Amino acid sequence: MKVLIFAAVAAFCVQLALTATTTNEHNKVVCYWNSSAFDRQGPGKFQLDDVRSALSLCTHLIYGFAGINAETFEVVPLNPSLDTGAGYSYYKLTTQLKRSFPELKIYLSIGGNADPEDGTHKYLVLTETPESRSKFINSINRLLNDYDFDGIDLAWQFPPAKVKKQRGVLGSVKHGFLKFFGYGKFKDDKEQEHRDGFTILVRDLKAQLRPRMKGLSVAVLPHVNSSIYFDARLLAPNIDAVHLFAFDQKTPERNPQEADYPAPIYESYGRVPEDNIDSPTRYWLENGTPGYKIVVGIPTFARTWKLTSDSQISGVPPIVTDGPGAEGPHTNTPGLLSYAEVCSRLTESAVGRLRRVGDPKHKYGSYAFQPYNEETGADGIWVGYEDPDSAGNKASYVKAKGLGGVAIYDLSLDDFRGVCTGDKYPIIRGAKYKL
């Protein structure tokens, strides 16, 4: 009888442990912090104290971004005075946040399309030889000795796919440089070699990190084709998570003459089948990645286009446009608005008020617009954006699919001051509470 009771208690304890593990595995809230926001002026400036107010909502904090030295293939800070300099030393200050948030995991991200392109395409060249891979891994070991990061995030700068024409496009599609997420068009003639080299790099890096109890994640950047550069079956055993940045499907740089949903969950009629969240998610699932290792990216920013006299009055996408919309007062980047800049223009009394159109089907995301003014000739603007409701819809998708959680990109572009409703980080909250 005692044996039976002991067995029952043991089974109950195991079940509790498994439940706790499963819950943790499927509720990740990975918060990316693009430290370049420190350089913004005025209300858009984002500093360490602003990070602290988000961390009760995050399970992981990823500091971005470090880069790679093209000659030595070693990891280097992209902003030395901020990252490691005596004035700020954000690497050290960031990892010290664990004193106040002991459950938080803090990673350093490398790449992220923040590292400027050069003629050698160093992220590709690095994968080609054992020597260059070893130099990279050794530099990570030295970095982890100096700074107590819990892991490394490889936001590898693979070449983005070319813009695909689709049904309904009017006019030609211009090609330009991605100003916020990526760089110019490039034809990689050694795709398979670079795919295999990256797989080996991940395997060898994880072998070094595992004994140190350090984590490793991989981020798939916008417009990078997973099926070309990521061997999911071989990567899965050696990574703790893959972060799918399945947003920026349409941007004013890549698609200047056509505004459309920048981060839809599902494919919609007439669109490129791969331009949504569901498509890359299925690729990783169908190629052997456990659902709990797949983390879906959610943007905190909007993409904007300029509306002219040739644009439709209704605003229903896809819509004819003429390049990026006007810059916002905080981000000062054409074609880009933070969520705070968007929500402040959705109120009845707002200057430059936007007309909001929601997403009743929970598939495509919200948009808003101010039409072209025929009387004055003033340009209008079309805004595809994330809000707490659409972020919650993406989190509900994650939960329904049994995925690992959400990756918020990034903290500095959410409403981190609580301008809209008084609550700071409304997009993170909208996602977290639906997981």
PAPA-527588 format. One record per residue (C-alpha): residue number from 1; residue in one letter; x, y, z. Coordinates in steps of 0.25 Angstrom, whole numbers. Each point is the difference from the previous one (the first is absolute). Example, Ala and Ser with C-alpha at 12.3 -4.5 7.8 and 13.67 -1.06 7.14 Angstrom:
1,A,49,-18,31
2,S,6,14,-2
END
This chain:
1,M,0,0,0
2,K,11,10,4
3,V,7,-4,-13
4,L,-13,4,-8
5,I,-1,13,8
6,F,14,4,-3
7,A,-1,-3,-15
8,A,-13,8,0
9,V,7,12,7
10,A,12,-1,-9
11,A,-8,-1,-13
12,F,-8,13,5
13,C,13,7,2
14,V,5,-4,-13
15,Q,-13,5,-6
16,L,2,14,7
17,A,14,1,-5
18,L,-4,-3,-14
19,T,-12,10,0
20,A,9,11,6
21,T,11,-3,-11
22,T,-11,0,-11
23,T,-6,13,5
24,N,14,7,0
25,E,3,-6,-14
26,H,-12,6,-6
27,N,-1,14,7
28,K,13,7,-5
29,V,0,15,-1
30,V,13,3,-7
31,C,2,15,1
32,Y,10,6,-10
33,W,7,13,4
34,N,7,7,-12
35,S,10,8,7
36,S,1,10,-11
37,A,-13,7,5
38,F,10,6,10
39,D,4,10,-11
40,R,-14,5,-2
41,Q,-3,14,5
42,G,-12,5,8
43,P,-11,-10,4
44,G,4,-11,-9
45,K,14,-1,8
46,F,0,-14,6
47,Q,9,-3,12
48,L,3,-11,10
49,D,-11,6,10
50,D,-10,-2,-11
51,V,4,-15,-1
52,R,-2,-2,15
53,S,-15,3,-1
54,A,-2,-11,-11
55,L,7,-11,7
56,S,-11,-5,9
57,L,-7,-4,-13
58,C,12,-7,-7
59,T,6,-14,2
60,H,12,4,-9
61,L,7,13,-3
62,I,8,0,-13
63,Y,10,11,-1
64,G,3,4,-14
65,F,9,1,-7
66,A,14,-4,-1
67,G,7,-2,-13
68,I,12,-8,-7
69,N,13,5,-4
70,A,2,-3,-15
71,E,15,-3,2
72,T,1,-8,13
73,F,-15,-5,0
74,E,0,3,15
75,V,-13,6,6
76,V,2,15,3
77,P,-10,10,6
78,L,-6,9,-11
79,N,-1,12,10
80,P,13,-1,9
81,S,-2,12,8
82,L,-14,-4,4
83,D,2,-15,0
84,T,13,-2,7
85,G,6,14,2
86,A,3,6,14
87,G,-12,10,-2
88,Y,-11,-10,0
89,S,5,-14,-2
90,Y,-14,-5,-3
91,Y,4,-14,-2
92,K,3,-1,15
93,L,-11,9,5
94,T,-10,-9,-8
95,T,5,-13,6
96,Q,-1,6,13
97,L,-15,1,-1
98,K,-1,-14,4
99,R,2,4,14
100,S,-13,7,0
101,F,-7,-11,-9
102,P,7,-13,3
103,E,-9,-8,-9
104,L,3,8,-12
105,K,9,-6,-11
106,I,9,11,-7
107,Y,6,-3,-13
108,L,9,8,-10
109,S,-4,0,-14
110,I,9,0,-12
111,G,-3,6,-13
112,G,-15,4,-1
113,N,3,8,-13
114,A,6,11,9
115,D,14,-4,-4
116,P,3,8,-13
117,E,2,-8,-13
118,D,14,0,-6
119,G,6,-6,-13
120,T,4,-13,6
121,H,-14,-4,5
122,K,7,-4,13
123,Y,-12,-8,6
124,L,1,-9,-12
125,V,15,-1,-1
126,L,1,-4,15
127,T,-8,-12,-2
128,E,9,-6,-11
129,T,12,-5,8
130,P,3,-7,13
131,E,10,11,3
132,S,-9,12,-1
133,R,-11,-8,8
134,S,10,-3,11
135,K,4,15,1
136,F,-14,4,1
137,I,-3,-10,11
138,N,13,3,8
139,S,-4,14,0
140,I,-14,-3,6
141,N,7,-8,11
142,R,9,12,3
143,L,-12,9,0
144,L,-8,-9,10
145,N,12,0,9
146,D,-1,15,1
147,Y,-15,2,0
148,D,-10,-9,7
149,F,-10,-2,-12
150,D,-9,-12,2
151,G,1,-3,-15
152,I,3,4,-14
153,D,-11,3,-11
154,L,5,-2,-15
155,A,-8,10,-8
156,W,8,-4,-12
157,Q,1,10,-12
158,F,-3,-9,-11
159,P,-4,7,-13
160,P,-15,3,-1
161,A,-8,-5,-11
162,K,-4,8,-12
163,V,-13,8,0
164,K,-10,-9,-7
165,K,-11,6,-9
166,Q,-14,-4,3
167,R,-14,2,-5
168,G,-5,14,1
169,V,13,7,0
170,L,-1,13,-9
171,G,13,5,-6
172,S,14,-5,2
173,V,6,-4,13
174,K,12,8,4
175,H,12,-6,7
176,G,7,8,10
177,F,8,-2,13
178,L,-8,-5,12
179,K,2,11,10
180,F,-5,-7,12
181,F,1,-15,-2
182,G,10,-4,-10
183,Y,9,4,-11
184,G,1,0,-15
185,K,-3,-11,-10
186,F,11,-11,-1
187,K,0,-13,-8
188,D,7,-11,9
189,D,6,-10,-10
190,K,4,-9,12
191,E,-14,-2,7
192,Q,2,-14,4
193,E,14,2,5
194,H,-4,11,9
195,R,-12,-8,5
196,D,9,-12,3
197,G,10,9,6
198,F,-10,8,9
199,T,-5,-14,5
200,I,14,-4,4
201,L,2,13,7
202,V,-12,-1,8
203,R,3,-15,4
204,D,15,4,4
205,L,-5,13,7
206,K,-10,-8,8
207,A,10,-10,4
208,Q,8,11,6
209,L,-12,6,7
210,R,-6,-12,6
211,P,10,-3,11
212,R,-1,14,4
213,M,-15,-1,1
214,K,-1,11,-10
215,G,-12,1,-10
216,L,0,2,-15
217,S,-11,5,-9
218,V,-1,3,-15
219,A,-8,12,-6
220,V,-5,-1,-14
221,L,0,14,-5
222,P,-11,6,-9
223,H,1,-4,-14
224,V,10,-11,2
225,N,-5,-13,-6
226,S,0,-11,11
227,S,0,-11,-10
228,I,13,5,-6
229,Y,9,3,12
230,F,-5,-8,12
231,D,0,-15,0
232,A,-11,-1,11
233,R,2,-15,3
234,L,15,2,3
235,L,-1,13,7
236,A,-12,-4,9
237,P,9,-9,10
238,N,10,11,2
239,I,-9,13,2
240,D,-9,3,11
241,A,-9,9,-8
242,V,-2,5,-14
243,H,-6,14,-1
244,L,-8,2,-13
245,F,1,15,-3
246,A,-12,-2,-10
247,F,-3,15,-1
248,D,3,11,-10
249,Q,-5,-9,-11
250,K,-3,13,-7
251,T,8,12,3
252,P,1,14,-7
253,E,14,-3,-4
254,R,-3,-13,-7
255,N,-14,3,-5
256,P,0,15,-2
257,Q,-12,0,-9
258,E,-9,-9,8
259,A,-4,1,14
260,D,-5,-13,7
261,Y,-1,-8,13
262,P,14,0,5
263,A,-2,-12,10
264,P,-12,-9,-3
265,I,-2,-13,7
266,Y,-6,-7,-12
267,E,1,1,-15
268,S,-10,8,-7
269,Y,-6,0,-14
270,G,10,5,-11
271,R,12,1,9
272,V,13,-8,0
273,P,-3,-13,8
274,E,13,1,8
275,D,-3,15,5
276,N,-6,-4,13
277,I,3,-6,14
278,D,-7,-13,-3
279,S,9,-4,-11
280,P,14,0,7
281,T,-7,-6,12
282,R,-4,-12,-8
283,Y,13,-1,-6
284,W,7,-2,13
285,L,-11,-9,6
286,E,0,-9,-12
287,N,15,-1,0
288,G,1,-6,14
289,T,1,13,9
290,P,-8,-3,13
291,G,-11,11,1
292,Y,5,5,14
293,K,13,4,-7
294,I,-7,9,-10
295,V,-2,14,4
296,V,-8,10,-8
297,G,5,14,-2
298,I,-10,12,2
299,P,4,14,-4
300,T,-3,12,8
301,F,2,10,-11
302,A,-8,4,-12
303,R,3,0,-15
304,T,-5,13,-8
305,W,-2,4,-14
306,K,-3,13,-7
307,L,-14,2,-6
308,T,-1,8,-12
309,S,-11,4,-10
310,D,2,-14,-7
311,S,-3,-7,13
312,Q,-14,-6,4
313,I,-8,8,9
314,S,-5,-12,8
315,G,13,-4,5
316,V,-3,-15,-2
317,P,14,-7,-3
318,P,7,-3,-9
319,I,0,15,-3
320,V,8,9,-10
321,T,10,8,7
322,D,13,8,-3
323,G,11,-4,9
324,P,1,1,15
325,G,-9,9,9
326,A,4,12,8
327,E,9,-2,11
328,G,-5,0,15
329,P,5,10,10
330,H,6,-10,9
331,T,6,-10,-10
332,N,4,10,-11
333,T,0,-12,-10
334,P,-8,1,-13
335,G,-9,-12,-1
336,L,0,-3,14
337,L,-8,4,13
338,S,1,-6,14
339,Y,-13,-4,6
340,A,-1,12,9
341,E,1,9,-13
342,V,-11,-8,-6
343,C,-10,-1,12
344,S,2,15,3
345,R,-6,3,-14
346,L,-12,-9,1
347,T,-8,9,10
348,E,-11,9,-5
349,S,7,13,3
350,A,14,-4,-5
351,V,7,8,-10
352,G,1,-8,-12
353,R,-10,-10,5
354,L,0,-14,-6
355,R,-12,-8,-4
356,R,2,-14,7
357,V,-5,-13,-6
358,G,1,-12,9
359,D,2,-15,-3
360,P,-14,-7,3
361,K,5,-13,-7
362,H,13,0,9
363,K,8,-3,-12
364,Y,7,12,-6
365,G,2,11,10
366,S,-5,14,2
367,Y,2,12,-9
368,A,-3,15,0
369,F,1,11,-11
370,Q,-2,15,-2
371,P,-4,1,-15
372,Y,7,10,-10
373,N,-7,14,1
374,E,-5,4,-14
375,E,-3,14,5
376,T,14,3,5
377,G,8,-10,-7
378,A,6,-5,13
379,D,5,-14,0
380,G,-7,-11,8
381,I,6,-12,7
382,W,-3,-15,2
383,V,4,-7,12
384,G,1,-15,3
385,Y,2,-2,14
386,E,0,-9,12
387,D,-9,3,12
388,P,-4,-7,13
389,D,-11,-7,-6
390,S,8,-5,-13
391,A,11,-4,9
392,G,-10,-8,9
393,N,-5,-7,-13
394,K,14,-4,-3
395,A,2,-6,14
396,S,-13,-7,-2
397,Y,6,-6,-12
398,V,12,-4,7
399,K,-8,-7,11
400,A,-9,-7,-10
401,K,12,-6,-7
402,G,7,-4,12
403,L,12,9,-2
404,G,11,5,9
405,G,-5,15,2
406,V,2,14,-6
407,A,12,8,-4
408,I,-3,15,2
409,Y,9,9,-10
410,D,3,9,7
411,L,-2,7,13
412,S,3,14,-4
413,L,-11,0,-11
414,D,-11,-4,10
415,D,-7,11,8
416,F,10,-1,11
417,R,-4,13,6
418,G,-15,-4,1
419,V,-4,12,-9
420,C,-13,-7,-6
421,T,-7,-6,12
422,G,9,2,12
423,D,5,-14,0
424,K,15,-2,-5
425,Y,3,-10,-11
426,P,-15,-3,-4
427,I,5,-9,-12
428,I,8,-9,9
429,R,-12,-1,10
430,G,-10,-3,-11
431,A,9,-12,-5
432,K,4,-5,14
433,Y,-14,-1,6
434,K,-5,-8,-12
435,L,11,-11,1
END
